Amino acid sequence: MCAIIGFESENVTPQDLQVLKHAMLASRIRGKHASGVAWVDDNKIICETRPIPIDRFLQDFDLNKIVNAGKVRMIAHARYSTSDLEYNQPIISKDRGMAIVHNGVVTQEPPENWEKLFGYKCSTKNDSELLLQAIIHGDALKDKFPSASIAMLTMTKDWLKPLRNSKRPLWKARVGAGTIYASTCDILMRAGAEDIVKLESVDGKELQKRYLNEDR
């Protein structure tokens, strides 16, 4: 389960933020244990995560603060936890200025084995960080994690990129002058988004090509 949400707009309106809020609230059904938001503010990524459902998160989180000079670039996560409530998403690489939200399973191997198996020194015990590390290192996701199920959004101060393989869904739609992403069509429909389409699944070599420098 879990839900991922993303939104970017160069000219956001209060009405757009209401649609975003409704999409985030509708995402609760896919993850009721923890939630978080990351957004771009003055060329840096800010992140807040809490071990509470996303509807409670939004009770005292003012979405207006993700607006920067009329622009928004953000990702969010509603977590369905099968273990503990540590290391919630979004996950941030401060050194690289990159954030990720992910729905799926990367590996069932225990975290203490990850560095030996995959070559990445992770700062969390959330296997979604392995995807972030692979992107940072320029490694092919299909080679590193051939059995992974992936629906994810990655973000820097300059761009927001969606990606899914055939094992997880991801949809996009229009909100005003911006684009919104969510885990299901129903979430976007209930929020009032328009022009809803399912993102094409990207398998094999395309998983690498989408995240190489020449495609950014």
N, C-alpha and C positions, 0 to 999 in steps of 0.2 A: 504494500500500500504506500503510504506517504503521498503528499501532494507538493508539487513545486509550482511556483507562480513567478512570472516575470513581467515587467512593464517598462517601456521606454517611450518617451515623447519629447519632442523639441518645443512643444507649445501646449503644456498641460493646463486643463481647466478644473475648477471645483467639481464639475459633473464627471470628468474623467476619474478623479480621485474617488468619487462615490462608486463608480463601476469597479474600480480596483478593489475597494474595500469589500464590496459585495462578493467579488471573486474570492478574496481571501477568506471571508466568512464561510462561503460555500465549500471551501477546501477542507473545512474542519472534518467532514465526514470521512476523509481519507487518512486522517492522523490527529488523534485527540490527546496526545501525550506531551508534545513540546512544539515550539514554534520559534521562528526567527525571521528577521529582515536584514538585508544588507543594501546599502544605497550609496550612490556617488554624491559627495559633498565637497566642493572646492578641490577637485582633482584628487581626492582620497576616498577610500571606501570605509564607510562606517557600518558596524554590525551590532545588532542586539539579538540575543537569543534567551529564551526563558523556558523552564520546564512546565509550561501551562498550555492549554489549548489556544488556538489562534484567535478564537472569539474573545477569550479573556485577555489575551495579549493586546488586542485592539481597543479594549476598554480604556486603557490609559496610554496608548501609543498614538500620537498625533501624526497622521499621514502627511500633514502639511510640511512637516520638517524634512521629508524626502525630496521636496521641490527645491531646486537650486537654479535661481535666475530663470524661472519659468520652465525648466527642463527637469525630467525625471529619468533616471536609470536605476532600476532596483530588481532584486530577486528575493523571494521568500520561500519558506518551507513550513509545512505542517507534518509533524513526525508521528508515525505509528511505530512505537518502540516494542521490540521483542526482548529487550534486555534492560539496561539502565537508562537514565536520562542525562548521562554525561555526553559531552562532545556533540551537541546538537548543531544543526545546520541553520544558516549558511556556514561554510568553512572558508576561512580566509588565509591567503598567503600574503602577509604584509610585505615581505621582501619583494615579491613580484607584482604586488598590487592587483591581485586576482581573487575572485570569490567564486564559489560553486554551490549549487543545490542539485541534489540527485535523488531520483527515485529508482530503486532497484537493488541488486545484490552484486557486489564485485567479487568477493571471495568469502569462503567460510573458514579460511585459515585464521588461527588466533593472531592477534596483533603482534605478539612477540616474534612471530615468524616472518612478518612482512618484509623487513629489511633484507633478510637472507634470500627470500623467494623472489622479491621484485626489485630490490636495489634502492628502495626509497626509505629515508629516515622520516617517519611521520611524527607530527606533534599531537595527533589525536589517536583514538582507537576506533574511529568511525571509518569504515572501509571506503566511503565515498572520497576520502582524502587521497586515496590511491589514484583515482582518476585525475584529480588536480595535479598531483605530482607527475603523472605521466605526461600531461599536457605541458607542464613547465619544462620537463626534460626533453620534450619533442619525441617521445616514444609512441609507437603505434598501439593504440588501445586494443585492437584486434589481436595483436601478438602477445601483449602483456596479460590481457584478461579475456581469453577467447570464449569463456562461458558466462561472462557478465551480462546482466540485464541492465540496460541504460536508458534513462530519460533524464537529461540534465540541462542546466542553464549555467553558463560561465559568463563572468562579467569582469571588465576592467573599467577604468575611468573613461575609456574611449569607445567601448563596444559591449554588446550583450549578444551571446550566441546560443541558440538552441541546438540540441542534438539528441536523437533517440535511435536505438536499434529496434529490431522487430519484436523484442521481448517486453517493451514498455511503451505506453501511449504518451503522446504529447500533442497539444493542439495550440493554434494561434488564432487571433482575431483582431479586429480593429476597434479601438476606443478613441474617438475623436481623431486627432492627428497622429495618434500613437499606436503601438502594437503591444498586445498582451498575450502571454503564454500561460497555459494551465494544463493540468494533468488529464482533464476530461472535457468533452463537449458540453456536458450538462452544467459543469461549473461556469463555463463562459455564457451559456444560454441564460442561466438563472441570474447572472450578474448584469445582463443587458448588453453584452458585447455584440459586435456585428461582423459579418463576413467571416464566419467561423470555418476553419479548415483544419484537417488533420495533417500534421507534418509527416512527410515521407520518411519511412524508416531508412536508415543509412547503415549499411553493413559493410564488412570487408574493408577494402582499401580506403573507401570514402571516410571511414571513421578517423583515419589519420589525416587525410587531405583537408578535411574541414578545419583542422586546428594547426596547420602549418602556417608559417609567417606569410607565405605568398597569398594565402586566402583570407588574410585579415584586412 
